Amino acid sequence: MFSDVGPLELLTLAALAILLFGPDKLPEIIQNVAGFLRKVRAFSESAKEEIRSELGPGWEDFEFEDLHPKALVRKHVLDGDGLGLDEIRNTLDPRAELAQVADAVRDTAAETRADTEAGRVRLMKTAPAEAPARPPFDPDAT
């Protein structure tokens, strides 16, 4: 809760509290604040339990911390309950496709080298296809 408060800041707050309230009233104020925090925490816990009971069966393991977006992503994506991080990386990784393209280029280069070494050079990829037969012209059709 107060992870970014350093020791110098705590000392400054304590000195300020002593100056404002005095050393004789400070213990009473600390007790009042601690009691208030206990009541707020108890109210919060009772509200959470009431919500869990109203949700019904199947929601006993529901945690309100899971509603935080970072916790949601961590629970459902990174922990393996759904699509895991490794699967996402493998899906987005282009190395497999690049390896297939490199193999195809190597195979084509090897075929071209073999044709050249045999004394003939292929200028066309495949034999030309026959021209499609044209339908007879009908001047009355238009």
Backbone hydrogen bonds in HBPLUS format (Angstrom, degrees):
<---DONOR---> <-ACCEPTOR-->    atom                        ^
c    i                          cat <-CA-CA->   ^        H-A-AA   ^      H-
h    n   atom  resd res      DA  || num        DHA   H-A  angle D-A-AA Bond
n    s   type  num  typ     dist DA aas  dist angle  dist       angle   num
A0005-VAL N   A0002-PHE O   3.33 MM   3  5.53 169.0  2.34 110.8 112.6     1
A0010-LEU N   A0006-GLY O   3.08 MM   4  6.42 152.9  2.16 149.5 157.2     2
A0011-LEU N   A0007-PRO O   2.99 MM   4  6.18 158.6  2.03 147.6 153.1     3
A0012-THR N   A0008-LEU O   2.98 MM   4  6.19 150.6  2.07 141.0 149.1     4
A0013-LEU N   A0009-GLU O   2.96 MM   4  6.22 155.7  2.02 146.3 152.5     5
A0014-ALA N   A0010-LEU O   2.93 MM   4  6.18 156.1  1.99 149.1 155.5     6
A0015-ALA N   A0011-LEU O   2.99 MM   4  6.19 162.2  2.02 148.3 152.9     7
A0016-LEU N   A0012-THR O   2.95 MM   4  6.12 155.7  2.01 146.1 153.1     8
A0017-ALA N   A0013-LEU O   2.91 MM   4  6.10 153.6  1.98 145.6 152.6     9
A0018-ILE N   A0014-ALA O   3.01 MM   4  6.26 157.8  2.06 150.2 155.7    10
A0019-LEU N   A0015-ALA O   3.03 MM   4  6.23 156.3  2.08 145.3 151.8    11
A0020-LEU N   A0016-LEU O   2.91 MM   4  6.11 155.0  1.97 148.7 155.4    12
A0021-PHE N   A0017-ALA O   2.95 MM   4  5.93 173.6  1.96 154.4 156.3    13
A0022-GLY N   A0018-ILE O   2.85 MM   4  4.83 137.2  2.03 123.6 134.9    14
A0026-LEU N   A0022-GLY O   3.21 MM   4  6.12 136.0  2.41 148.6 160.0    15
A0029-ILE N   A0025-LYS O   3.14 MM   4  6.40 158.5  2.19 155.6 162.0    16
A0030-ILE N   A0026-LEU O   2.97 MM   4  6.17 159.3  2.01 155.5 161.1    17
A0031-GLN N   A0027-PRO O   3.02 MM   4  6.24 155.9  2.08 145.0 151.0    18
A0032-ASN N   A0028-GLU O   3.00 MM   4  6.28 156.7  2.06 146.4 152.8    19
A0033-VAL N   A0029-ILE O   2.94 MM   4  6.16 162.4  1.97 152.8 157.0    20
A0034-ALA N   A0030-ILE O   2.92 MM   4  6.08 161.4  1.96 148.7 154.2    21
A0035-GLY N   A0031-GLN O   2.91 MM   4  6.07 158.0  1.95 148.5 154.5    22
A0036-PHE N   A0032-ASN O   2.96 MM   4  6.17 155.7  2.02 145.8 152.6    23
A0037-LEU N   A0033-VAL O   2.94 MM   4  6.21 158.5  1.98 150.6 156.2    24
A0038-ARG N   A0034-ALA O   2.97 MM   4  6.23 152.6  2.05 145.8 153.3    25
A0039-LYS N   A0035-GLY O   2.99 MM   4  6.28 157.8  2.04 148.8 154.4    26
A0040-VAL N   A0036-PHE O   2.96 MM   4  6.24 159.0  2.01 151.8 157.4    27
A0041-ARG N   A0037-LEU O   2.94 MM   4  6.10 160.1  1.98 148.0 153.4    28
A0042-ALA N   A0038-ARG O   2.90 MM   4  6.12 158.8  1.95 149.6 155.4    29
A0043-PHE N   A0039-LYS O   2.90 MM   4  6.08 159.2  1.94 148.2 154.0    30
A0044-SER N   A0040-VAL O   2.93 MM   4  6.12 156.0  1.99 146.6 153.3    31
A0045-GLU N   A0041-ARG O   2.96 MM   4  6.21 159.9  2.00 149.6 154.6    32
A0046-SER N   A0042-ALA O   2.94 MM   4  6.15 159.1  1.98 149.7 155.4    33
A0047-ALA N   A0043-PHE O   2.97 MM   4  6.15 152.6  2.04 145.6 153.1    34
A0048-LYS N   A0044-SER O   2.99 MM   4  6.25 155.4  2.05 147.5 154.1    35
A0049-GLU N   A0045-GLU O   2.97 MM   4  6.21 161.6  2.00 149.9 154.6    36
A0050-GLU N   A0046-SER O   2.95 MM   4  6.11 153.5  2.02 143.6 151.0    37
A0051-ILE N   A0047-ALA O   3.01 MM   4  6.23 158.2  2.06 148.0 153.3    38
A0052-ARG N   A0048-LYS O   2.95 MM   4  6.21 160.7  1.99 151.1 156.5    39
A0053-SER N   A0049-GLU O   2.93 MM   4  6.14 155.8  1.99 146.8 153.2    40
A0054-GLU N   A0050-GLU O   2.96 MM   4  6.15 147.5  2.06 144.3 153.2    41
A0055-LEU N   A0051-ILE O   3.00 MM   4  6.21 136.7  2.20 144.6 155.6    42
A0062-PHE N   A0059-TRP O   3.21 MM   3  5.23 163.0  2.24 108.0 110.0    43
A0066-ASP N   A0063-GLU O   3.09 MM   3  5.54 150.0  2.18 107.7 116.0    44
A0067-LEU N   A0064-PHE O   3.15 MM   3  5.59 161.9  2.18 110.0 115.7    45
A0068-HIS N   A0065-GLU O   3.22 MM   3  5.75 164.3  2.24 112.8 117.5    46
A0072-LEU N   A0068-HIS O   2.91 MM   4  6.13 155.4  1.97 158.1 166.3    47
A0073-VAL N   A0069-PRO O   3.02 MM   4  6.23 164.2  2.04 151.8 154.5    48
A0074-ARG N   A0070-LYS O   2.93 MM   4  6.08 163.8  1.96 148.1 153.3    49
A0075-LYS N   A0071-ALA O   2.87 MM   4  5.95 156.2  1.93 146.7 152.7    50
A0076-HIS N   A0072-LEU O   3.00 MM   4  6.08 171.8  2.01 153.5 155.9    51
A0077-VAL N   A0073-VAL O   2.89 MM   4  5.31 154.3  1.95 140.9 147.9    52
A0078-LEU N   A0073-VAL O   3.30 MM   5  6.69 157.2  2.35 149.8 155.9    53
A0088-ILE N   A0084-GLY O   3.08 MM   4  6.41 153.7  2.15 148.0 155.3    54
A0089-ARG N   A0085-LEU O   2.96 MM   4  6.20 163.0  1.99 150.1 154.6    55
A0090-ASN N   A0086-ASP O   2.88 MM   4  6.09 161.3  1.92 149.0 154.3    56
A0091-THR N   A0087-GLU O   2.93 MM   4  6.04 150.7  2.02 142.7 150.6    57
A0092-LEU N   A0088-ILE O   3.02 MM   4  6.22 157.0  2.08 151.2 156.6    58
A0093-ASP N   A0089-ARG O   2.95 MM   4  5.88 117.2  2.36 140.6 155.9    59
A0098-LEU N   A0094-PRO O   2.95 MM   4  6.12 162.1  1.98 158.5 164.4    60
A0099-ALA N   A0095-ARG O   2.86 MM   4  6.00 146.5  1.97 144.6 153.4    61
A0100-GLN N   A0096-ALA O   3.10 MM   4  6.42 150.9  2.19 144.2 151.3    62
A0101-VAL N   A0097-GLU O   3.03 MM   4  6.35 159.4  2.07 150.5 155.7    63
A0102-ALA N   A0098-LEU O   2.91 MM   4  6.09 159.6  1.95 146.0 151.9    64
A0103-ASP N   A0099-ALA O   2.93 MM   4  6.12 154.0  2.00 144.8 151.6    65
A0104-ALA N   A0100-GLN O   3.00 MM   4  6.25 157.4  2.05 148.2 154.0    66
A0105-VAL N   A0101-VAL O   2.95 MM   4  6.23 157.4  2.01 151.7 157.7    67
A0106-ARG N   A0102-ALA O   2.93 MM   4  6.13 158.0  1.98 147.4 153.6    68
A0107-ASP N   A0103-ASP O   2.90 MM   4  6.12 158.7  1.94 150.2 155.8    69
A0108-THR N   A0104-ALA O   3.00 MM   4  6.19 161.2  2.04 147.9 152.7    70
A0109-ALA N   A0105-VAL O   2.89 MM   4  6.05 159.4  1.93 148.8 155.0    71
A0110-ALA N   A0106-ARG O   2.87 MM   4  6.06 151.5  1.95 145.9 153.9    72
A0111-GLU N   A0107-ASP O   2.96 MM   4  6.23 155.2  2.02 147.8 154.3    73
A0112-THR N   A0108-THR O   2.93 MM   4  6.16 159.7  1.97 149.7 155.3    74
A0113-ARG N   A0109-ALA O   2.93 MM   4  6.09 157.0  1.99 145.3 151.7    75
A0114-ALA N   A0110-ALA O   2.91 MM   4  6.11 153.9  1.98 144.3 151.6    76
A0115-ASP N   A0111-GLU O   2.90 MM   4  6.17 156.0  1.96 149.4 155.7    77
A0116-THR N   A0112-THR O   2.95 MM   4  6.13 157.9  2.00 148.4 154.5    78
A0117-GLU N   A0113-ARG O   2.91 MM   4  6.06 157.3  1.96 147.6 153.8    79
A0118-ALA N   A0114-ALA O   3.09 MM   4  6.21 136.0  2.29 136.9 147.9    80
A0120-ARG N   A0115-ASP O   3.28 MM   5  5.79 149.0  2.38 167.8 158.7    81
A0119-GLY N   A0116-THR O   3.11 MM   3  5.35 159.3  2.15 105.6 111.8    82
A0141-ALA N   A0138-ASP O   3.20 MM   3  5.57 156.4  2.26 110.3 117.2    83
